[in-house]
Amino acid sequence: MNAILDALALTGRAVIGAFRATGRLALFALSGLSHLLRPPFYGRMFLRAFVEIAYFSLPVVALTAVFTGMVLALQSATGLSRFSIESAVASLVVLSVTRELGPVLAGLMVAGRVGAAMAAELGTMRVTDQIDALATLSTNPMKYLVAPRLLAGIIALPLLVVVADLLGVLGGFIIATLKLGFNPGIYLANTVDFVQTGDVVSGLVKAAVFGFLIVLMGCYHGYNSRGGAQGVGSATTSAVVAASVLILAFDYVLTELFFAR
């Protein structure tokens, strides 16, 4: 009997802790977004975060997109050849890249790079009391450190996904024409015919949400880190893992909203 009660108590504490953590995160997100609507706005911090996310993440996102498009074309041609519908390779590549693989893979790459960096930076500032020093100088840390990064993430990731979509389709085109023997004109015509505005827009909306989640996780875990260098390391790991899981979870939710019939 005592064992059952202990198990129930442990489960209850875990559930309450999960709700408490979710509430803290929601309040943190609302606070960061609310500061975007109230002056002052720190443009220099926004530009710094935007360059960090968009420009310095471009090489890894571009390489990921190109090779993903190549592999997707190669694998889809192999599978579709069993049904003698190799002509569907172009449509499969462009729809997969624009709807799913472009935003998801770009988000995961940026989460591993930018989310970790933001968590480490803010975590170091927290454990060295720099965030508290900002408050003593009458500078709101949420407005100065978090709000500009959130806006940068929302704007920068869709731009990266545009590049990822183009390069992913280009990778598929290269493999299809040079290795699989497709006619370049017909392949491009099939690509243009099958892709629709909604496919691209859904991917860009996903990218904006993913950008917000990546920055939110990086800032939240870094801002609330404790315990010196070990705490900063734990915050960095937690930020990347949480952002990656949320990207995959929200990808399903958004796909359900856009494409469920």
N, C-alpha and C positions, 0 to 999 in steps of 0.2 A: 504493500500500500504506500509506504513511504517513498519507494522508488518511483511509483507512478506520479505521486505529488511532486517529487523533485523534477521529474521530466516535464510535467506541465508547467512548473514554475520557470524552468530553464527556457521552455518554448515561449512562455509569456514574456519573459525578459527580452528574448531575442526579437519578438514581434514589436514590443514597445520601443526597443532600441532602433529598429528599422524605421518605424514611423517617426521617431524623434530626429533621426538623421535626415530623413526625407523632408521633414518640416524645416530643419535648419538650412538645407540646400535650397528649398523653395524660397525662403525668406532672403537668402543671400542673392539668388537670381533676381528676385523682384527689386531688391535694393539696388543692384547694379544697373538694371534696366531703367529704374526710376531716375537715376542720376544722369542718364542720357538726355532726359527731357528738361533738366534744370541747369541753368548756367552756374559756374563757368564750365566751358568745355576745353580740355587740355589737348589741343590739336597736335602738339609735338609728340605727346605720348601715343596718340592715335596713329600718326605717321610711322613712328618707330615700330609699333606692333604690326601695322599693315605691311611694312617692308619685311619684317621678320617672318610673317606668315606667308605672304604672297610671293615675294621675290626669292627668298632663300629656300623656300619649299618647292620652288618650281622644278629644279633638276630631278629630285627624287620622284615627284608626281609625274613628270614627263616620261621618265624611263619606265616607271611602273605601267603607265598607260600604253606606251608603245608595245612593250613586250606582252602585255595582257591582250591587246588586239591581235598580235601575231599568233599567240597560243590559241586564242578563241577561234580565229579563222581556220587554223590547222586542225584543231579538234572537231570543230563543227563540220568541216568538209569530210573528215574521216567518218563521222557518225551519219551524216546525211547521205553519203554515198551508198549506204546500205539500202536506202529507200529511193535511190536515183533522183534525189531532189537537191543536187549540189547547187542549183541556182539560188537556193534560199540562204546561202552562206552570207551574202551581203546584208540581207535584212536581219538575220540573226545577230551579226556582229554589231550593226548600228543600234539596234534596239537594246541589246544587252549592255553596251557601253553607255548609252545615253540614259537609260532608265536606272541601271543598277551599278554596274562595275565602275563607271566613272566616279560618281559621288562617293560610293562606299570605299573603294580603294584609296581615293584621294584623301578621304576623311581619316582612314586608318593610318596612312603615311604621315599626315599632318599631326594626328594625335600622338604618334610615337616621337615626333620631332619637336613640335611646338608645345604640346601639352606638358611634356616632361620639362621643357626649358622654362615655361612659365611657372610651373609648380616649384622648380628648384630656385628660381629667382625670388619669387615671393616668399618661399619658405626661408631662404637665407635672410631676407629682409625682416621676417618675423622673429627668427631666433636671435638676430643681432639688434633687435629693438628699433630698427629703422622705420617700421610701420608706426610704432608708438611715437617716434620722433616727428613723423609727419603730422600726427594729430596735435602734438604740442605746438606745432608751427601753424595751426589753424588751417591745415590742408586736410580735407576729408580723404582718407585712404581709399574708400570705395570709389569716389569720383575720380581720383588721380590715377589709381592703379588698375581698377577693375573695369569701369565703364568704357574707357577708350579701347581696351583690349576686346571687350565683348563686341563693340561695333566693328572693329577691325576683322574679327573672326567671321561675323555675319556677312561682310562685304567681300573679304578676300577669298574665302573658299569657293563661292560660286565662280569667281574668275579663274581659279585654278581648275575647276571642273570643266569649264569651257575649253581650256587648253587640253585637259585630259580626254575629253570627248573627241576633239579633232585628231589628237595623236593616236588615240585608240583606234579610230576608224582608219587612219593612215596606216597603222601597223597591220590591220587586217587587209587593207588594199595591197600593201607590199607583198605579203605572203600569198594572197590570192592570185595576183598577177604574175609574180616572178617565180613562184614555186608550184602553184596549183594549175597554172595555165589559163586563168580566167581572162576574158577580154576586158581591158581596162574601161572602155566606154560603157559596156553593158554592166559591169560591176558598179560603176559610179551611178549609172541610171537607176539600178535597183536600189542602191543606197538612198538616193534622193526620193525615190517613189515611196519607199516604205516608212521612212522616218516622218513623224508628224510633230507639229509644234508642241503638243501636249507631252510628248516623250521627253523633249529637251527641257521644257519648263518644269516637269516633275523632278527631273534630276537636279535642276538648279535650286528648286525649293528645298529638296533634301540637303543639298550642299549648304544652304544658309542655316538650316537647323543643325546640321552636323558641326558647322563652324562655331555656332553658339555653344553647343554642348562641349566641344573640345576646350574652348577657352574657359567656359564655366568650371569644368572639372579641374583644369590647371590652376585657375585662380582660387577656387574654393579650397582645394587641398593644400596649396601653398600658403594661402592666407591664414589657415587654421592649423598649420603645422606646429608641433611642439617637440622639445627634447633634443635640441642641438642638431648635429650633423646626422645622427641616426633618424631623427624625426623628419629632416628634409628628404633623406633617401626614401623613407616610407611614404611621404607625401607624393614624391615623384612617381613611384611605382603605382600608388593608388590612383593618381590622376590618369595615367595611361590606361590602366586596366578598366577603370570606370568609364572613361570616354569611349574606349573600344566597344565595351558591352552596350553602352547606351546607343552608339551608332547603329549597331546591328538590331537592337530592339526597336528604335525609332524608324529604321529602314522598313521593317515589317509594317509598323503602324501607318507610315506614310504611303507605302505601297497599297495597303488596304484602302486607304482613303481615296487614292488616285484611280486605282484600276479595278477595285472590287465591283462586281456587277450584281 
